[in-house]
Amino acid sequence: MKRKNRQESDKSTPWDLSSKPTRLNPPATAPAVSSNQITNECTRFLQSSRNQNWFLGLFLSIATVIAYQPAWRAGFIWDDDVYVTTNPLLTAPDGFGRIWFSMDSPSQYFPLTYTVFRLEHGLWGLNPAGYHWVNILLHAANALLVWQLLKRLGVPGAWLAAAIFALHPVEVESVAWVTELKSVLSLFFILLALLAWIEFIGEQSKRFWYWLALIFFAFALFSKTTACTLPAALLLILWLKKKRIDWRRLTQVVPFLAMGVGMGLLTIWWERFHQGTQGKLFSMGLTERILVASRAVWFYAGKLFWPVNLTFSYPKWTINPADPLAYGWLAAGVGFCAAIYFARRLAGRSVEVAVLFFVATLIPLLGFIMLYTFRYTFVADHYQYVASIGLIALAAAGMTIVLSKWEKTKPLLKPAVCGMLLLTLGTMTWRQCRMYADEETLWQTTIQKNPDSWAAFANLGDHSIKNGKLDEAIVCYQKLLEFQPGDASTYVSIGAAFLQKGQTDKAASYFERTLEANPNPADYAEACNNLGYIFAIKGRLDQAIVCYYKAIESKPDIVSTYLNLGLALAREEKWDKAIESYHEALQLDPNHASVYTHLATALEHQGRQHEAIQEYQEALRLNPNDSEALRQLHALEQ
């Protein structure tokens, strides 16, 4: 009896994948075909459930790929170096083991994400196109899974919701940014886990689906820890489908909850002690965190329903608990929740479920738990990649229900409205993608939209220095000093730019300001190292050597400091100390070719020709184009 009831229910669903299209048997002699007949046949074809699903799925996938066309040829941007281009875990022979079983990860514990990056690196090296295509295709797959999930939940307008999700510009940051593979990959497994859970709680419940949901959840957590909120989604599905939430169901959710809490605690510890999420900047009180969270929820909802002025780095709010107006967002949230509660008799559980999913999924990113990125801004578009599904599904269902009332009298109204909406969103997504073309475009566009973004000026300055645009870099850093007066790191950067321009006096003045600005060990060491270099080229070797020793005392793991110290000692013919300094440099970097060349020269001056020959040979092995090493080696061998 239960199987019969389920079959009857499935037949009433217009998204039934099991129904077969009607077979058309053509007559022996084909008559002339009119345009009306072609139209009728096409209509009958599309009305078939199976064909309709294939057509809509294909259309959704193609539309997604086209909307993200600017990302096909985009490059690497911020953080992509840490995750991909300079990440030793992607190339080291023991990289797989270190990804999963060490603390060598340059960010949080995302072992599955780094595993995929390593596989991608093996396939297409550092060609960014491959990485972007993986993100785009995963996003398209996520849209298809959103469609299937909402359809299984009986949400009206499931395909429309999936299409809005696929084409909404607020999702661009999660797709067009290579680093955000962690978000699209995590959502992929979250959706698979939810689909498996729906199968498990169905009428023909099988333990297989339960274990499969657990496995998918583990994959989601290993991709990005914010998947830890999935247990809330499991309970919301039970409530939406009016399943009894008893002790048996709660016991089934406990393993998911334990996995989520465990990974969450690991991430909090990792952020605090491995990423450096400590200090005054992150010591906000509970009241301040509630104010940040209440405003952030409205911010994210606003960007979903009115996606304008989207940018990579939003202005950081000033939180003042003593200001009564600061509680306005919280009061609005409480009022909105009350309105939903009293309107539940009319709207049912759908509105509550959508809003609860939206808020619950955002919880780890609202400010209750401090993240390192909060030093730049409290909000980011990619934070709501998963959460946005809740409000998008609610809006799509509302549109579908309202437009369906005019379906008989105005049959073209619904497709026209939905088509215009999707076309508008797709166009906005295409335009937003261009922002992520390369690092320079990203930061310039960010500054245009958020002129107070100190992070944008800092990163644009760094990018300009790497590309030899020294004057532009100095302008950016000097602008940065307006936001952060007396910042030691900025003084170091300006000094480095002037040093590359050959203006040593100006460079020295900024390095001296760095030492006066209470710098951290890294900035102190870099300033001393550069000051030593300036003293050395001016022939003031004693002062140079003092600076190098101060740099080593502050941060004893900088190869260039030991190399510079060795060169200064060699100029004073202190060969033993110079050789000792070169050996220290090689302990830090055994593949530094120029150190071997200078070490060989020092050995040669001590009359240790045989050892010098070996060092010259090693230098040429690492750098066959080292003309100095080649010349000296030939002289010794003759």
TIVEX-468697 format. One record per residue (C-alpha): residue number from 1; x, y, z. Coordinates in steps of 0.001 Angstrom, whole numbers, m for minus. Example, Ala and Ser with C-alpha at 12.3 -4.5 7.8 and 13.67 -1.06 7.14 Angstrom:
// residues 2
num|c1|c2|c3
1|12300|m4500|7800
2|13670|m1060|7140
END
This chain:
// residues 638
num|c1|c2|c3
1|0|0|0
2|2818|2406|823
3|4497|1752|m2519
4|1254|2439|m4347
5|757|5741|m2509
6|4304|6836|m3356
7|3826|6000|m7030
8|615|7998|m7168
9|2374|10926|m5539
10|5222|10729|m8044
11|2807|10733|m10994
12|1370|14025|m9865
13|4812|15655|m9909
14|5644|17432|m13187
15|9387|16779|m12661
16|9106|12949|m12719
17|12288|11594|m14303
18|10869|8091|m14606
19|8101|8873|m17080
20|8777|7947|m20703
21|8039|10097|m23765
22|5282|8967|m26059
23|6693|7076|m29056
24|5598|8622|m32374
25|5131|6093|m35200
26|5483|7909|m38556
27|3254|6793|m41445
28|4707|4763|m44279
29|4407|7731|m46630
30|5357|11015|m45061
31|2924|13785|m46004
32|3892|17425|m46326
33|4640|18929|m42912
34|3186|22307|m42036
35|4663|24833|m39597
36|1744|24183|m37215
37|2578|20486|m37145
38|6228|21241|m36370
39|5152|23538|m33549
40|2797|20906|m32165
41|5458|18198|m32312
42|7969|20459|m30530
43|5377|21227|m27881
44|4647|17539|m27370
45|8375|16843|m27183
46|8969|19458|m24484
47|5880|18420|m22561
48|7417|14991|m22057
49|8800|14963|m18505
50|12072|13230|m19385
51|12774|15431|m22392
52|11807|18547|m20455
53|14269|17697|m17692
54|17107|17078|m20130
55|16369|20304|m21993
56|16117|22441|m18847
57|19251|20882|m17368
58|21226|21451|m20558
59|19962|25021|m20856
60|20882|25744|m17243
61|24402|24364|m17694
62|25062|26243|m20938
63|23683|29498|m19518
64|25974|29177|m16506
65|29061|28594|m18644
66|28220|31545|m20913
67|27545|33889|m17992
68|31014|33110|m16648
69|32740|33551|m20017
70|35078|36332|m18767
71|36447|33892|m16188
72|37528|31411|m18881
73|40676|33422|m19508
74|41041|35055|m16083
75|44295|34811|m14161
76|45283|34215|m10563
77|44428|36848|m7964
78|44772|37424|m4224
79|45528|34306|m2131
80|45828|32162|m5266
81|49588|32227|m4740
82|49225|30770|m1238
83|46750|28123|m2360
84|48191|27265|m5791
85|51086|29037|m7470
86|53583|28996|m4571
87|52082|26196|m2482
88|54820|23566|m1903
89|52212|20962|m941
90|51151|20738|m4591
91|54589|19704|m5839
92|56419|18070|m2908
93|56864|14259|m3199
94|55240|13858|226
95|52601|16508|m511
96|49564|14227|m231
97|50581|13026|3213
98|51344|16539|4446
99|48013|17822|3096
100|46078|15324|5191
101|48307|14646|8203
102|50302|17788|9000
103|49869|21435|9900
104|51710|22594|6772
105|48519|23915|5170
106|48989|27638|4412
107|45402|28391|5481
108|42846|26329|7384
109|42546|22535|7325
110|41029|21988|3848
111|42649|18664|2869
112|40202|17714|110
113|40463|21164|m1481
114|44270|20996|m1498
115|44105|17443|m2851
116|42025|18637|m5793
117|44435|21545|m6313
118|47340|19089|m6375
119|45565|16946|m8966
120|44823|20032|m11042
121|48447|21138|m10771
122|49486|17764|m12160
123|47076|18139|m15086
124|47643|21731|m16237
125|50420|23114|m14078
126|50022|26845|m13493
127|47700|27543|m16413
128|44837|29372|m14649
129|42265|28409|m17294
130|42019|24828|m16023
131|41393|25943|m12446
132|38698|28398|m13535
133|36916|25791|m15653
134|36769|23383|m12716
135|35135|26081|m10558
136|32641|27000|m13292
137|31641|23404|m13993
138|31286|22659|m10289
139|29040|25722|m9938
140|26895|24486|m12828
141|26714|21050|m11179
142|25703|22692|m7903
143|22879|24529|m9685
144|21596|21225|m11089
145|21772|19649|m7632
146|19913|22630|m6126
147|17185|22041|m8712
148|16911|18350|m7820
149|16986|19044|m4070
150|14231|21665|m4190
151|12171|19462|m6490
152|12438|16581|m4046
153|11306|18936|m1281
154|8275|19969|m3336
155|9330|23620|m3603
156|7432|25445|m6383
157|9709|26961|m9018
158|12603|24615|m8231
159|14221|25085|m11646
160|13789|28858|m11484
161|15510|28897|m8087
162|18390|26834|m9454
163|18715|29167|m12446
164|18727|32263|m10220
165|21409|30631|m8063
166|23475|29775|m11133
167|23266|33261|m12663
168|23146|35511|m9599
169|26092|37955|m9557
170|26584|37592|m5804
171|27966|34095|m6500
172|30687|35390|m8842
173|33299|35772|m6118
174|32916|32107|m5180
175|33259|30920|m8780
176|35658|33334|m10529
177|38226|33238|m7712
178|40391|30102|m7950
179|40943|29960|m4184
180|37182|29608|m3648
181|37242|26097|m5036
182|36739|25289|m1355
183|33258|26876|m1449
184|31959|25313|m4671
185|33456|21922|m3796
186|32005|21993|m282
187|28526|22891|m1539
188|28696|20074|m4082
189|29054|17523|m1282
190|26584|19345|995
191|23887|19002|m1667
192|24719|15341|m2238
193|24497|14746|1518
194|21082|16442|1688
195|19780|14408|m1259
196|21004|11207|412
197|19316|12295|3664
198|16002|12814|1861
199|16265|9288|477
200|17024|7961|3942
201|14020|9567|5621
202|11696|8488|2808
203|9125|5740|2993
204|11616|3099|1843
205|14341|4086|4284
206|17645|2277|3808
207|20739|2586|5994
208|22849|2822|2827
209|21611|6378|2235
210|22392|7351|5828
211|26019|6247|5562
212|26299|7861|2164
213|25057|11156|3635
214|27694|10903|6380
215|30453|10277|3835
216|29362|13225|1691
217|29241|15405|4808
218|32811|14414|5670
219|33901|15373|2141
220|32132|18712|2532
221|33919|19405|5833
222|37273|18455|4317
223|36582|20971|1551
224|35550|23855|3819
225|34719|23785|7513
226|31692|26065|7232
227|29804|22962|6091
228|29531|22235|9830
229|26051|23825|9798
230|24585|20940|7766
231|22971|19246|10836
232|20641|22264|11069
233|19623|21680|7443
234|18882|18014|8207
235|16481|18999|10986
236|14867|21672|8803
237|14197|19092|6099
238|12500|16839|8648
239|10380|19745|9829
240|9492|20915|6319
241|8424|17414|5307
242|6434|17142|8569
243|8416|14182|9785
244|8323|13501|13495
245|11532|14739|15173
246|11782|12242|18013
247|14720|10765|19908
248|15370|8292|17104
249|15756|11099|14576
250|17876|13177|16942
251|20147|10186|17502
252|20582|9899|13743
253|21632|13556|13572
254|24140|13260|16436
255|27011|11815|14306
256|26636|14715|11873
257|26626|17150|14782
258|29708|15559|16348
259|31630|15755|13060
260|30590|19366|12526
261|31449|20499|16054
262|34772|18667|15941
263|35841|20314|12698
264|34526|23659|13918
265|36624|23519|17091
266|39667|22487|15065
267|39172|25502|12799
268|38756|27906|15734
269|41991|26597|17239
270|43729|26756|13843
271|42571|30341|13233
272|43706|31475|16664
273|47084|29775|16983
274|48101|29037|13392
275|46648|31989|11466
276|47186|34593|14177
277|43568|35585|14771
278|44464|37235|18057
279|45081|40661|19512
280|43001|43778|20026
281|41472|43622|16552
282|39793|40296|17344
283|38926|40845|21004
284|35381|42101|20445
285|32843|41609|23198
286|29615|39640|22884
287|27474|42752|22375
288|29705|43969|19552
289|29610|40567|17882
290|25803|40473|18053
291|25656|43923|16452
292|28011|42836|13663
293|26003|39657|13068
294|22598|41379|13006
295|23786|43925|10467
296|25575|41296|8367
297|22387|39226|7968
298|20552|42213|6505
299|23558|43069|4352
300|23586|39609|2754
301|19823|39580|2218
302|20021|43033|644
303|22731|41960|m1808
304|20602|38996|m2849
305|17511|41041|m3630
306|19343|44117|m4950
307|22775|42982|m6217
308|24381|46331|m7017
309|27801|47747|m6078
310|29180|44279|m5490
311|32873|44432|m4722
312|35729|42300|m3476
313|36244|44227|m232
314|33391|46122|1416
315|33846|49011|3870
316|34373|47816|7415
317|31698|49036|9792
318|32435|50915|12978
319|30645|49168|15829
320|29668|51347|18783
321|27538|49595|21432
322|26906|52974|23095
323|25046|54243|20010
324|21298|53399|20197
325|21066|53434|16384
326|23516|50521|16244
327|20728|48279|17564
328|18390|49120|14693
329|19432|46106|12594
330|18923|43806|15576
331|15489|45279|16304
332|14514|44902|12635
333|15582|41269|12748
334|13527|40555|15851
335|10526|42263|14281
336|10904|40291|11067
337|11078|37011|12984
338|7910|37944|14865
339|6131|38739|11592
340|7122|35369|10153
341|5885|33579|13246
342|2466|35223|13203
343|2107|34758|9435
344|2897|31052|9538
345|m783|30100|9305
346|m930|31735|5878
347|2568|30958|4571
348|3076|27570|6210
349|6534|26403|7195
350|8289|27323|3952
351|9173|30908|4907
352|10474|29866|8313
353|12564|27053|6837
354|14077|29312|4154
355|14986|32070|6616
356|16298|29637|9231
357|18451|27919|6614
358|19804|31295|5478
359|20702|32449|9002
360|21899|29084|10345
361|24236|28534|7397
362|25719|32009|7889
363|26309|31567|11642
364|30039|30659|11421
365|30674|33745|9265
366|28636|36425|11032
367|31208|37491|13607
368|30393|35281|16579
369|33611|33454|15677
370|36467|35768|14687
371|38102|35087|11322
372|41436|36433|10133
373|39722|38125|7178
374|37710|40326|9566
375|40758|42566|9788
376|39749|43759|6293
377|35953|43630|6389
378|33129|41875|8243
379|31330|40710|5090
380|32199|39139|1734
381|30097|37830|m1129
382|31558|34330|m966
383|30444|33953|2651
384|26840|33469|1538
385|27425|31065|m1355
386|25619|28247|470
387|23216|30347|2562
388|21827|32225|m451
389|19987|29094|m1591
390|17397|29563|1175
391|16208|33041|221
392|16582|32372|m3518
393|14324|29315|m3214
394|11787|31345|m1239
395|11751|34152|m3811
396|11477|31729|m6741
397|8594|29888|m5071
398|6767|33148|m4415
399|7225|34298|m8025
400|6044|30958|m9373
401|2895|30929|m7220
402|1975|34524|m8076
403|2645|34241|m11828
404|826|30920|m12056
405|m2446|32711|m11231
406|m2318|34403|m14642
407|m1066|31325|m16505
408|m4410|30645|m18218
409|m5302|34207|m19145
410|m1739|35396|m19881
411|327|32294|m20695
412|3353|34306|m21839
413|3593|36421|m18693
414|5435|33857|m16574
415|8110|32907|m19136
416|8570|36584|m20071
417|9080|37740|m16471
418|11329|34814|m15563
419|13265|35139|m18808
420|13915|38844|m18263
421|14993|38203|m14687
422|17463|35490|m15676
423|18788|37534|m18600
424|19366|40501|m16279
425|21104|38377|m13661
426|23213|36616|m16282
427|24313|39938|m17766
428|25221|41282|m14318
429|27207|38114|m13610
430|29076|38449|m16918
431|29977|42049|m16065
432|30960|41180|m12488
433|33262|38425|m13764
434|35414|40969|m15575
435|36479|42333|m12194
436|38386|39079|m11586
437|40352|39121|m14852
438|43668|39727|m13112
439|45047|41126|m9881
440|45536|44675|m11142
441|41951|44873|m12431
442|40640|43419|m9180
443|42298|46000|m6948
444|41659|48973|m9222
445|37960|48077|m9443
446|37803|47541|m5676
447|39273|51009|m5083
448|36728|52533|m7470
449|33853|50961|m5531
450|35406|51244|m2067
451|37949|54101|m1975
452|38576|53434|1732
453|39836|49884|1193
454|43332|49979|2653
455|43792|46332|1687
456|43193|47195|m1978
457|45846|49941|m1906
458|48318|47633|m133
459|47830|44805|m2614
460|47828|47070|m5652
461|51111|48516|m4400
462|52614|45035|m4002
463|51416|44071|m7477
464|52878|47248|m8965
465|56279|46553|m7378
466|56319|43018|m8792
467|55668|44426|m12253
468|58211|47212|m12021
469|55658|50034|m11724
470|57541|51669|m8899
471|55986|55144|m9051
472|52466|53662|m8980
473|53474|51475|m6045
474|54784|54465|m4074
475|51521|56361|m4689
476|49521|53375|m3388
477|51667|52988|m285
478|51547|56694|516
479|47751|56524|211
480|47868|53544|2544
481|49675|55659|5145
482|46615|57947|5232
483|44566|54979|6524
484|47315|53572|8742
485|49638|56403|9851
486|52985|55186|11115
487|52499|51631|9854
488|55871|49867|9861
489|55030|47469|7027
490|54087|50367|4760
491|57348|52178|5531
492|59238|49012|4528
493|57306|48772|1260
494|57910|52437|327
495|61577|52079|1197
496|61871|48978|m983
497|60282|50839|m3921
498|62729|53758|m3591
499|65620|51298|m3252
500|64643|49652|m6550
501|64559|53114|m8130
502|68120|53679|m6923
503|67140|56505|m4563
504|69054|55101|m1601
505|68784|58154|666
506|64985|58246|447
507|64893|54477|897
508|67100|54663|4004
509|64873|57333|5549
510|61824|55041|5274
511|63725|52033|6650
512|64802|54151|9614
513|61164|55160|10169
514|60323|51467|10200
515|62717|50841|13076
516|61138|53717|15012
517|57565|52491|14441
518|57643|49443|16759
519|57688|46936|13874
520|57065|43211|14068
521|60155|40949|13748
522|59678|40404|10001
523|59470|44126|9185
524|62343|44923|11564
525|64524|42287|9909
526|63666|43467|6386
527|64388|47093|7277
528|67748|46190|8858
529|68661|43960|5921
530|67920|46729|3418
531|69712|49360|5508
532|72716|47067|5638
533|72631|46762|1866
534|72545|50573|1493
535|75470|50981|3903
536|77387|48279|2015
537|77030|49937|m1404
538|78217|53174|193
539|81292|51398|1560
540|80239|51648|5211
541|80824|47948|5830
542|81009|48084|9643
543|77531|49635|9829
544|76258|47188|7219
545|77476|44180|9212
546|75857|45517|12395
547|72523|45870|10540
548|72747|42330|9154
549|73367|40862|12604
550|70376|42804|13978
551|68229|41425|11153
552|69355|37861|11902
553|68687|38321|15601
554|65143|39495|14853
555|64324|36876|12215
556|66966|34181|11683
557|65354|32483|8659
558|65918|34998|5840
559|68383|33638|3270
560|69196|37023|1737
561|70402|38381|5099
562|73010|35640|5476
563|74069|36102|1853
564|74430|39873|2286
565|76334|39380|5545
566|78692|36948|3850
567|79346|39415|1026
568|80131|42237|3491
569|82457|39994|5512
570|84171|38857|2309
571|84818|42454|1314
572|86597|42837|4658
573|88469|39580|3873
574|87011|37871|6927
575|86789|34618|4976
576|86021|32213|7846
577|83040|34249|9008
578|81897|34766|5401
579|81996|30999|4755
580|80065|30405|7972
581|77388|32861|6852
582|77109|31209|3424
583|76668|27804|5077
584|73847|29237|7213
585|72148|30470|4039
586|72435|27051|2384
587|70900|25356|5405
588|67825|27504|4811
589|67847|27076|1022
590|70084|24308|m370
591|69096|25247|m3930
592|70272|28867|m3900
593|72783|28850|m6779
594|74418|32237|m6158
595|75293|31276|m2560
596|77356|28359|m3892
597|79182|30744|m6239
598|80100|33154|m3438
599|81007|30276|m1119
600|83347|28887|m3784
601|84986|32301|m4171
602|85614|32503|m416
603|87083|28979|m384
604|89283|29873|m3319
605|90703|32846|m1418
606|91590|30485|1423
607|93486|28261|m1014
608|90916|25459|m806
609|90727|24977|m4575
610|89335|21439|m4544
611|86370|22462|m2363
612|85895|25602|m4454
613|85649|23521|m7644
614|82889|21387|m6061
615|80902|24476|m5050
616|81260|26045|m8519
617|80038|22790|m10062
618|77025|22756|m7733
619|76251|26377|m8640
620|76335|25489|m12367
621|74148|22454|m11780
622|71504|24694|m10257
623|72064|27561|m12709
624|73900|26600|m15920
625|73805|30256|m17022
626|75953|31485|m14117
627|78767|33022|m16178
628|80848|33992|m13136
629|80830|30441|m11768
630|81692|29066|m15214
631|84603|31486|m15679
632|86051|30814|m12223
633|85664|27051|m12647
634|87545|27071|m15950
635|90319|29162|m14369
636|90709|26694|m11492
637|90646|23607|m13711
638|93436|24961|m15921
END
